[in-house]
Structures are given as C-alpha cells and as structure tokens.
C-alpha cells in the first residue's frame, strides 16, 4: 500500500502517523513531549532527547508496516516560534526555547524601542507578543553572547527535524511567519529586521512553499529511524495552518478552530502586495500553506492548558470525563461565576502578555462543578469575542466553524461553543487533522496529488455536527456581554500585579 507519513511536533505530544491516499489513518504513535521548566516561566526542550523521541516513534511506525507498504513522502507539522542554534559542527549548542518561554518579554520591549509596532506589523503581520523566535534569539545574543557568536544556523522545531532527516537547512513560509524576521508580502527574510537584530541572513534556513521537497532521508537518518533511505521529505507547516488545510479552510467565509494546549482560530483571505493590513492589527497575519493565500490568526494561548491546570491541581483522582460530568451538573452561567482564561496572557483583539487568569464572582455557594463549567464557558466567550472581531475586520460572516484537535473530544465544550457563538461546529472525520494536513502536503510534493485543492478534497469527510440551540444562544448572550465588560478590568488587575 502507498502511504504518506507525517510528524506532528506539538507542545505536549509528538505524534507520527501514516495515511493511505484517501486520508485514512493506517498507523499512529505518540509520546509525551516534556518541556523542562527552568523556573520563572522559562522552559526548554532538550534537542537530542526530542530527536530521539521522533526517531523512536518512526521506528515503531516502520516496524508495523507490511512488506509491500511504501512510504511516498514525509512531512512535518509543528508548533511555531520555538527554536535553537546549531554550531559549526552542525550539533545543537543551545536547548530549544519553548514558544511560551517568557524570557522574550525583555527583548521584546527593547525591540519596540527601535521600531514601532505598526511598522513591524506591516512587514511581518505579527502583533505585540513576546513568543516570537526573534526575541529568543535576541535574548541569547544579550545573555549568552558566546553561544550566539558560535551559532551558525537558527532552526525552528520542524526545521530541526528536517535537518535530522535530510541534513538540509530548510523552512516553510508558514513557520517563517512566526519568527518576526519574515516579510509576508515578499515571502523572504526581511533585511530591515535582520539588520535591526544584527543577524545575518546566512544564520537562517532557506525558505520554501509548503509542499516542496527539500531533500531525502539520509543513510544516517535511515539507520536511526528504520525509514528507507531516499524517501522524499517535504516542508509542511505551522500546525494550525496544516489543520486548516486538511479541514478544507482554504477560502473566505470559513474559519478553523484548532483546539490543543493552545487554541487557534484561522480564517483565509487574499492579500495584495500593496494592501494596508493595519485594520487587521488586532490579530496575526501569515502565509497559508496553500500558495497565494494568507491567513488571519487569533488564539487563546491557555485554552487546553486551562483544563489541564485545573485537573492537575484540583482533581487528583479523576480524569477529563469526570470533570465534564461534574460541569454538566452546573447550570448555564455557572451561577454567576466567570473565568477569564489568561493563564498565559491575554487574547486578541487586545493582546496583553501581562494579563492574568481570573475567577470572578465567586461566592460561598459555588461548587467545584461551577468552577469547571466556568472554565468551559470562559473559553467559549473568549473564542466568540475573537470570532466576532475577525468577522468585523474581514467584512465577512462565518457560516460555520470547523473544529479540530484534542478539544473536539469534549462534547460539552463543543455544545457550549456552538450555543455561545450561534454557529454550527463541524468536526472532520479524521481527528488528527494537523497530521493529515502535513501528510497531504508531503503528497503534493511527491506528485501524488495534482494540486493543493485535490489534496484537501481527499480529506473532506465530516464526523459530527454540533448545532446551536436558539434559546440557549439567547441566554448566553447576556452572559457574554457581562464577560466582555469583565475582561478589560482583569487585564488592568494583571498589569497592576506585575510579574514575580
């Protein structure tokens, strides 16, 4: 059987899957991706350990294949922003700074003293946030000068996997869109921003359209992974954009809700070279994995992690099913309790990295069930606010939401989101849409599909639909209005508290 193989480098899990050409899953493996906390909001991945996890998953995968199975291509979907430096010998000389590592806050403030946020946004499409690769590089330059001077190449996480597989230094436009060094109009590294950072172009990888073959599996990688030497490797893309591709979010009027540790909302639009994108500045803009398309992106950085945090801290004996069952016993509105999900900072349209999470309206009659339901509802309110603002700035109305990721396994959350937004939520049949999107891009590169549209059509299958209830939608509108009045006050409180 002919197969497409994909790797998903997620924040909390690494996954490897193979798919048949009709988009059906043949094999799937995963392992926990453990970030190492080094205190005060800083966290890293160890590069060698990360690659060994990928290699082990690939060995497990190849051991399950039949003798007549043939892998036609390999591609990678990944978290953005996180990255590392390679030294002169091609070995990692720094750990991988996670995308949520807060050390970038310091250099972000220094960066915006040199260039205005407005000018920077016109080049990169990126709004005010500390997570981007540039700020990690500048932190290393400032605090680990010797390592910076030894650094020969900066690679984001998927670029590092490509390097381990092929020996090539390569990235795609959607991952480059998350670095703060990429010009989204010219689809090239920005000389202006590189000069501002004191970084040479040679320190960054070559750029390619997603779905482009950049090399083949080397003999060394084959020995480490069990893959056959010579399999073509294509650049994939940013995980949420790969998911949008697999879900068929390729044109105006459709929106993706990708629910994982973080939650991303992605809508597509066409951008001309002279377009003034200042009206989109509440969000991030970047290159889609499909040629000629750009996306607008907003998200909740602490979406899935809000459930994870609560479960770990307060629900030692139970899992997610128990949390959901408890939440169902609380009425809509959680008896007047509201949760603002800013565990990792605020969301657009007002991005505030200093905003903090808050339970508001707590009384002595509130139960654990109310707390859990308020998390569900607070996340739904936050997403609904992002969606409404997206519709306003794009001048479109989203007819339905395409939901992917681990959050779709929580039916209560999906129901509440549909009731709050007033929109149907469509769940594709293949749950691992991010992996499938990367696999399809590999298929494009290998010539399996004649076009990106043909590749996406191979995955166009619906598993479930959640429909809004008119009465509940009306009830939730009152709660939503209260929520939008609370959030500015929560941001103000977070800034007053400051950082510890």
C-alpha positions in Angstrom: 0.0 0.0 0.0 1.2 3.5 -0.8 1.4 5.7 2.3 2.0 9.3 3.3 3.9 9.8 6.6 3.6 12.9 8.9 5.2 14.0 12.1 3.4 16.5 14.4 5.7 18.4 16.8 3.2 19.5 19.4 3.7 21.4 22.6 2.7 18.5 24.8 2.9 15.5 22.4 4.9 14.3 19.4 2.9 12.2 17.0 3.7 10.1 13.9 1.1 8.7 11.6 0.8 7.1 8.2 -2.2 7.7 5.9 -3.5 6.0 2.8 -4.0 8.2 -0.2 -7.7 8.7 0.7 -6.8 10.2 4.0 -7.5 7.2 6.2 -5.2 6.5 9.1 -3.0 3.4 8.8 -0.8 3.7 11.9 -0.4 6.3 14.6 2.0 6.6 17.5 2.6 9.3 20.1 4.8 10.2 23.0 4.7 13.0 25.7 6.8 16.0 24.7 8.2 17.1 28.1 9.3 20.7 28.4 11.8 21.2 31.2 10.9 24.1 33.4 14.0 26.1 34.5 12.0 28.5 36.7 10.2 31.8 36.5 8.2 31.0 33.3 11.2 29.7 31.3 11.1 26.3 29.7 13.1 24.3 27.2 13.2 21.1 25.2 16.5 19.1 25.0 17.3 18.8 21.2 18.9 15.4 21.4 16.1 14.0 23.5 13.5 15.5 21.2 15.0 13.9 18.1 15.3 10.6 19.9 11.6 10.7 20.6 10.9 11.3 17.0 13.2 8.6 15.9 11.7 6.1 18.3 8.2 6.9 17.0 9.4 6.4 13.5 11.0 3.0 14.4 7.7 1.9 16.0 5.8 3.1 12.9 8.1 1.3 10.4 8.0 -1.9 12.4 4.3 -2.1 11.8 4.4 -1.8 8.0 3.8 -4.7 5.7 6.5 -5.7 3.2 4.5 -4.2 0.3 3.8 -0.9 2.1 5.7 2.0 0.6 6.1 5.5 2.2 5.9 8.0 -0.7 6.8 11.1 1.3 7.4 12.6 4.8 6.4 16.0 6.1 6.1 17.8 9.4 3.5 20.0 11.2 4.8 21.8 14.2 4.4 24.4 16.9 5.8 27.7 15.8 8.4 30.1 17.3 10.4 27.6 19.4 13.9 27.0 18.1 17.6 26.5 18.7 21.1 27.3 17.4 23.4 24.8 15.6 27.1 25.2 16.0 29.9 24.9 13.5 29.9 21.1 13.7 26.2 21.0 12.9 25.3 20.0 16.5 22.9 21.9 18.8 24.7 24.4 21.0 21.5 25.7 22.8 18.4 24.0 24.1 15.2 24.6 22.3 13.4 27.6 23.9 9.7 26.8 24.1 7.3 29.2 22.3 5.8 30.2 25.7 9.2 30.9 27.4 8.8 34.3 29.0 12.4 35.4 28.5 11.4 37.0 25.3 9.5 39.7 27.2 12.7 41.5 28.0 14.0 41.7 24.4 10.5 42.4 23.0 10.4 45.7 25.0 13.9 46.6 23.7 12.9 45.7 20.1 9.9 48.0 20.1 12.1 50.9 21.2 13.8 50.6 17.8 10.8 50.0 15.6 7.2 50.8 16.0 4.7 48.0 16.4 2.7 49.5 13.4 5.8 49.3 11.1 6.7 45.9 12.3 3.2 44.6 11.7 3.1 45.9 8.1 6.2 43.7 7.4 5.6 40.6 9.5 1.9 40.5 10.2 2.8 39.8 13.8 1.3 41.8 16.7 2.6 42.6 20.1 3.8 39.4 21.9 7.0 38.0 23.4 6.8 34.5 21.9 8.4 35.0 18.5 11.7 33.5 17.5 13.4 36.9 17.1 13.0 37.6 20.8 14.5 34.3 21.8 17.5 34.9 19.5 18.0 38.4 20.9 17.8 37.0 24.5 20.6 34.6 23.6 22.6 37.3 22.0 22.3 39.5 25.1 22.7 37.0 27.8 24.7 34.1 26.2 26.9 36.1 23.8 29.5 33.3 23.4 26.9 30.8 22.3 25.3 33.4 19.9 28.7 34.0 18.3 29.2 30.3 17.9 25.8 29.9 16.3 25.8 29.1 12.6 22.2 28.4 12.0 18.9 29.1 13.8 16.3 26.4 13.2 12.7 26.3 14.4 11.5 22.9 15.7 10.2 21.5 12.3 13.4 22.8 10.6 15.5 20.8 13.1 13.5 17.6 12.3 14.1 18.2 8.5 17.8 18.7 9.3 17.9 15.4 11.2 16.2 13.6 8.4 17.9 15.2 5.4 20.9 17.2 6.5 19.3 20.3 4.9 18.6 23.7 6.5 15.0 24.4 5.3 11.8 26.1 6.5 8.4 26.9 5.0 6.6 30.2 4.8 4.1 29.5 7.5 6.7 28.7 10.1 8.8 31.6 9.0 5.7 33.8 9.5 6.1 33.1 13.3 9.7 34.3 13.6 9.4 38.2 13.4 12.0 38.2 10.6 9.8 37.2 7.7 8.2 39.6 5.2 4.8 38.2 4.4 4.5 40.2 1.2 7.8 39.2 -0.5 7.9 35.8 1.2 11.5 36.3 2.1 13.6 37.2 5.2 13.4 40.9 5.8 16.8 42.6 5.5 15.5 45.6 7.5 14.5 43.4 10.5 17.7 41.3 10.3 19.8 44.4 10.3 17.8 45.7 13.3 18.6 42.4 15.2 22.2 42.3 14.0 21.6 38.9 12.4 23.0 37.7 9.1 20.7 36.1 6.5 23.1 33.1 6.5 22.1 32.3 10.1 18.5 31.4 8.9 17.3 28.4 6.8 16.3 28.5 3.1 12.6 29.2 2.6 10.2 27.1 0.6 6.5 26.9 -0.2 4.8 24.3 1.9 4.6 21.0 0.0 8.1 21.5 -1.6 10.5 18.6 -1.5 13.7 19.8 0.2 15.7 16.6 0.4 15.6 12.8 1.1 16.1 10.6 4.1 19.9 10.2 4.6 21.6 6.9 5.4 22.2 8.1 9.0 18.6 9.0 9.5 17.5 5.7 8.0 19.7 3.8 10.4 18.2 5.8 13.4 14.6 5.6 12.3 14.0 2.5 10.3 12.9 4.6 7.3 14.1 3.6 3.9 17.0 5.8 2.7 15.9 8.2 -0.1 12.3 8.8 0.9 11.4 12.4 -0.2 10.9 14.9 2.6 8.7 17.9 2.0 8.3 21.0 4.2 4.9 21.1 5.9 3.9 24.0 8.0 2.6 25.6 11.2 0.4 23.0 13.0 -2.8 25.1 13.0 -2.4 26.0 9.3 -1.8 22.4 8.4 -5.0 21.6 10.2 -6.9 24.3 8.3 -5.6 22.8 5.1 -6.9 19.3 6.0 -10.2 20.7 7.2 -10.7 22.5 3.9 -10.4 26.0 5.3 -9.0 27.4 2.1 -11.2 30.3 1.2 -13.1 33.3 2.6 -16.1 32.7 4.9 -14.7 29.6 6.6 -12.9 29.5 9.9 -10.9 26.9 11.7 -10.9 26.4 15.5 -7.9 24.2 16.3 -8.0 23.1 20.0 -5.0 21.9 21.7 -2.8 23.1 24.5 -3.4 26.5 22.9 -6.4 27.3 20.7 -6.1 28.9 17.3 -8.7 30.5 15.1 -7.7 30.7 11.4 -9.5 32.4 8.6 -8.3 32.8 5.0 -8.1 36.0 2.8 -6.3 37.2 -0.2 -3.6 39.9 0.3 -2.2 42.1 -2.5 1.4 43.4 -2.3 0.2 47.0 -1.6 -2.6 46.1 0.8 -2.7 48.1 4.1 -3.2 45.5 6.7 -3.4 47.9 9.7 -7.1 47.1 10.2 -6.0 43.5 11.0 -3.5 44.5 13.6 -5.6 43.0 16.4 -4.6 39.6 15.1 -1.6 37.9 13.4 -1.3 37.5 9.7 0.8 35.0 7.9 1.3 32.8 4.8 -1.0 29.9 4.4 0.4 26.5 3.4 -1.6 26.9 0.1 0.1 29.1 -2.5 -1.4 32.6 -2.9 -3.3 32.5 0.4 -2.8 34.4 3.6 -4.4 33.8 6.9 -5.6 35.8 9.8 -5.0 34.2 13.2 -6.1 34.8 16.7 -6.0 32.4 19.6 -6.2 31.6 23.3 -2.7 30.6 24.4 -4.0 28.9 27.5 -7.1 27.0 26.1 -6.5 23.3 26.7 -4.0 24.1 29.4 -6.7 25.7 31.5 -8.4 22.2 31.8 -5.0 20.6 32.3 -4.0 23.0 35.0 -7.3 22.6 36.9 -7.2 18.8 36.6 -3.7 18.6 37.9 -4.2 21.0 40.8 -7.7 20.0 42.0 -8.8 16.7 40.5 -6.1 14.1 41.5 -8.4 11.1 41.4 -10.3 11.8 38.2 -9.7 12.3 34.5 -11.3 14.6 32.0 -14.5 12.5 31.7 -15.2 13.1 35.4 -14.5 16.8 35.0 -17.0 17.0 32.1 -19.6 15.0 34.1 -19.3 17.4 37.0 -19.5 20.5 34.8 -22.8 19.2 33.4 -24.4 19.5 36.9 -23.8 23.2 36.9 -26.4 25.4 35.1 -25.6 27.7 32.2 -23.8 30.7 33.6 -22.2 28.7 36.4 -24.4 30.5 39.0 -22.8 33.9 38.1 -19.2 32.8 38.1 -16.9 33.8 35.2 -13.5 32.5 34.3 -11.1 34.7 32.2 -8.6 32.3 30.6 -5.5 34.3 30.6 -3.1 31.8 32.2 -0.6 32.7 29.5 -1.6 36.2 28.8 -4.5 37.9 27.0 -6.0 37.1 23.7 -6.8 39.3 20.7 -8.3 41.8 19.9 -6.3 43.1 22.9 -3.1 41.1 23.2 -1.7 41.6 26.6 1.1 39.3 27.7 0.8 40.6 31.2 -2.9 39.8 31.7 -3.6 37.0 34.1 -6.4 34.5 34.6 -9.2 35.1 37.0 -12.3 33.5 38.5 -14.7 36.4 39.1 -18.0 36.5 41.0 -17.1 33.7 43.4 -19.5 33.1 46.3 -19.5 30.6 49.2 -22.3 28.7 47.4 -20.2 27.9 44.4 -19.2 24.3 43.9 -16.3 22.6 42.0 -18.8 21.9 39.2 -19.3 25.7 38.8 -15.6 26.2 38.6 -15.3 23.6 35.9 -18.3 24.9 33.9 -17.0 28.4 34.1 -13.8 27.3 32.5 -15.8 25.8 29.6 -17.8 28.9 29.3 -15.0 31.4 29.7 -13.1 29.7 26.9 -16.2 29.8 24.7 -16.7 33.5 25.5 -13.1 34.3 24.7 -13.3 32.4 21.3 -16.7 34.0 20.4 -15.2 37.5 21.0 -12.2 36.7 18.7 -14.6 35.4 16.0 -16.8 38.4 16.1 -13.8 40.7 15.8 -12.4 38.7 12.9 -15.7 39.0 11.1 -15.7 42.7 11.6 -12.2 43.3 10.3 -12.5 41.0 7.3 -16.0 42.1 6.4 -17.4 38.5 6.3 -19.7 36.4 8.3 -18.5 32.8 9.2 -21.3 30.4 8.4 -19.8 27.6 10.4 -16.8 26.7 12.5 -14.5 23.7 11.6 -13.2 22.2 14.8 -10.1 20.0 15.1 -7.7 18.9 17.8 -8.0 17.3 21.2 -10.7 19.7 22.4 -13.2 18.2 20.0 -13.3 15.1 22.2 -15.1 17.2 24.9 -18.7 17.2 23.7 -19.9 19.6 26.4 -17.3 22.2 25.4 -18.4 21.9 21.7 -22.0 22.3 22.7 -21.3 25.4 24.8 -19.2 26.9 22.0 -22.0 26.4 19.5 -24.6 27.9 21.8 -22.4 30.9 22.6 -21.4 31.6 19.0 -24.7 30.8 17.5 -22.8 28.8 14.7 -22.7 25.1 13.8 -19.4 23.4 14.6 -18.2 20.8 12.0 -15.9 18.1 13.2 -14.0 16.3 10.4 -13.9 12.5 10.4 -10.1 12.4 10.8 -9.4 13.6 14.3 -5.7 14.2 13.7 -6.2 16.9 11.1 -2.9 18.5 11.8 -1.1 15.3 11.0 -3.2 14.7 7.9 -2.6 18.2 6.7 1.2 17.6 6.8 0.8 14.2 5.1 -1.2 15.8 2.3 1.4 18.5 1.8 4.0 15.7 1.5 1.8 14.1 -1.1 1.6 17.3 -3.0 5.4 17.5 -3.0 5.8 13.9 -4.1 3.3 14.4 -7.0 0.6 12.2 -5.5 -1.9 15.0 -5.9 -2.1 17.3 -8.9 -3.0 20.3 -6.8 -3.4 21.5 -3.2 -7.2 21.6 -3.8 -7.2 18.0 -4.9 -5.2 17.0 -1.8 -7.6 18.8 0.6 -10.6 17.2 -1.1 -9.1 13.8 -0.2 -9.8 14.6 3.5 -13.2 16.2 3.1 -15.3 13.9 5.4 -17.5 15.0 8.3 -17.7 13.0 11.6 -20.1 15.2 13.6 -22.0 18.4 13.7 -22.9 20.5 16.8 -25.9 22.8 16.2 -26.7 25.9 18.4 -29.9 25.9 20.4 -31.8 29.2 19.9 -33.0 29.6 23.5 -29.5 28.8 25.0 -27.9 31.1 22.5 -30.1 34.0 23.6 -29.4 33.1 27.3 -25.7 33.1 26.7 -25.7 36.5 25.0 -26.4 38.1 28.4 -23.5 36.2 30.0 -21.3 37.1 27.0 -22.0 40.8 27.5 -21.0 40.6 31.1 -17.8 38.7 30.2 -16.8 41.4 27.7 -17.2 44.0 30.5 -15.1 42.0 32.9 -12.1 41.2 30.7 -10.7 44.8 30.5 -10.8 45.0 34.3 -8.9 41.7 34.6 -6.2 42.9 32.2 -5.8 46.0 34.4 -5.5 43.9 37.5 -2.9 41.7 35.9 -0.8 44.7 35.0 -1.1 46.1 38.5 0.1 42.8 40.0 3.0 42.6 37.6 5.4 39.7 37.3 7.1 37.6 40.1 
